[in-house]
Amino acid sequence: RQRFDLGEPLEELLAGLPGEPYANPWLEGRRVKLLFQFAQHCEKQRDFDLAQRLYRQSSHPGARLRAIRSLERGERFA
C-alpha cells in the first residue's frame, strides 16, 4: 500500500502480488483488502474492466457489490 501511495504504477504492484491465496489468514486478509483498494482506484479512474477483474479476485467485504456497481457504471448490461 505504501508503494501505491508513493505513486508506483499499479501494473508493477499487481505483478508483484501473488495470484494464489495465502495459507495464513492474516496475510490473505491483507491481500484481498489490497486488491479491493486497487479496484476502487481503478473504478475512480474509470477503468471498469480492470476494476471488475480485481473485485472478482477479492473476497473482501463489499467486493461483490462493488463489482456489480462497476458493471453498471461501465454500462455493461448483460
C-alpha positions as a Markdown table, in Angstrom:
| # | Residue | x | y | z |
|---|---|---|---|---|
| 1 | Arg | 0.0 | 0.0 | 0.0 |
| 2 | Gln | 2.9 | 2.4 | 0.8 |
| 3 | Arg | 4.4 | 1.9 | -2.7 |
| 4 | Phe | 1.0 | 2.6 | -4.2 |
| 5 | Asp | 0.6 | 5.8 | -2.1 |
| 6 | Leu | 4.1 | 6.9 | -3.3 |
| 7 | Gly | 2.9 | 6.7 | -6.9 |
| 8 | Glu | 4.3 | 3.4 | -8.1 |
| 9 | Pro | 2.5 | 2.2 | -11.2 |
| 10 | Leu | -0.4 | -0.1 | -10.5 |
| 11 | Glu | 0.7 | -2.6 | -13.1 |
| 12 | Glu | 4.0 | -3.1 | -11.3 |
| 13 | Leu | 2.3 | -3.6 | -8.0 |
| 14 | Leu | -0.2 | -6.1 | -9.4 |
| 15 | Ala | 2.7 | -8.1 | -11.0 |
| 16 | Gly | 4.3 | -8.4 | -7.5 |
| 17 | Leu | 1.1 | -9.5 | -5.8 |
| 18 | Pro | 0.5 | -13.3 | -5.6 |
| 19 | Gly | -2.4 | -14.6 | -7.6 |
| 20 | Glu | -3.0 | -17.5 | -5.3 |
| 21 | Pro | -4.4 | -17.1 | -1.8 |
| 22 | Tyr | -2.1 | -17.2 | 1.2 |
| 23 | Ala | -2.5 | -20.0 | 3.7 |
| 24 | Asn | -2.1 | -17.6 | 6.5 |
| 25 | Pro | -5.5 | -15.9 | 7.2 |
| 26 | Trp | -3.9 | -12.6 | 8.2 |
| 27 | Leu | -1.8 | -12.3 | 5.1 |
| 28 | Glu | -4.7 | -13.4 | 2.9 |
| 29 | Gly | -6.9 | -10.7 | 4.5 |
| 30 | Arg | -4.3 | -8.1 | 3.7 |
| 31 | Arg | -4.0 | -9.4 | 0.1 |
| 32 | Val | -7.8 | -9.2 | -0.6 |
| 33 | Lys | -8.1 | -5.8 | 1.0 |
| 34 | Leu | -5.3 | -4.5 | -1.2 |
| 35 | Leu | -7.0 | -5.9 | -4.3 |
| 36 | Phe | -10.2 | -4.2 | -3.1 |
| 37 | Gln | -8.4 | -0.9 | -2.7 |
| 38 | Phe | -6.7 | -1.2 | -6.1 |
| 39 | Ala | -10.1 | -2.0 | -7.7 |
| 40 | Gln | -11.6 | 1.1 | -6.1 |
| 41 | His | -8.8 | 3.2 | -7.5 |
| 42 | Cys | -9.4 | 1.7 | -11.0 |
| 43 | Glu | -13.1 | 2.5 | -10.7 |
| 44 | Lys | -12.3 | 6.1 | -9.8 |
| 45 | Gln | -10.1 | 6.2 | -12.9 |
| 46 | Arg | -13.0 | 4.8 | -15.0 |
| 47 | Asp | -11.0 | 1.7 | -15.8 |
| 48 | Phe | -14.0 | -0.5 | -15.2 |
| 49 | Asp | -12.6 | -3.7 | -16.8 |
| 50 | Leu | -9.6 | -3.8 | -14.5 |
| 51 | Ala | -11.7 | -2.8 | -11.5 |
| 52 | Gln | -14.1 | -5.7 | -12.3 |
| 53 | Arg | -11.2 | -8.2 | -12.6 |
| 54 | Leu | -9.7 | -7.1 | -9.3 |
| 55 | Tyr | -13.0 | -7.1 | -7.4 |
| 56 | Arg | -13.6 | -10.7 | -8.7 |
| 57 | Gln | -10.2 | -11.7 | -7.2 |
| 58 | Ser | -11.0 | -10.2 | -3.8 |
| 59 | Ser | -13.1 | -11.7 | -1.1 |
| 60 | His | -13.0 | -8.5 | 0.9 |
| 61 | Pro | -16.4 | -7.5 | 2.3 |
| 62 | Gly | -18.2 | -5.3 | -0.3 |
| 63 | Ala | -16.1 | -6.6 | -3.2 |
| 64 | Arg | -19.1 | -8.4 | -4.8 |
| 65 | Leu | -21.3 | -5.3 | -4.6 |
| 66 | Arg | -18.6 | -3.0 | -6.0 |
| 67 | Ala | -18.1 | -5.5 | -8.9 |
| 68 | Ile | -21.8 | -5.1 | -9.7 |
| 69 | Arg | -21.6 | -1.4 | -9.4 |
| 70 | Ser | -18.6 | -1.2 | -11.7 |
| 71 | Leu | -20.5 | -3.2 | -14.3 |
| 72 | Glu | -23.4 | -0.7 | -14.0 |
| 73 | Arg | -21.1 | 2.3 | -14.2 |
| 74 | Gly | -19.3 | 0.8 | -17.2 |
| 75 | Glu | -22.7 | 0.3 | -18.8 |
| 76 | Arg | -22.0 | -3.4 | -19.2 |
| 77 | Phe | -25.5 | -4.7 | -19.0 |
| 78 | Ala | -25.9 | -8.4 | -19.8 |
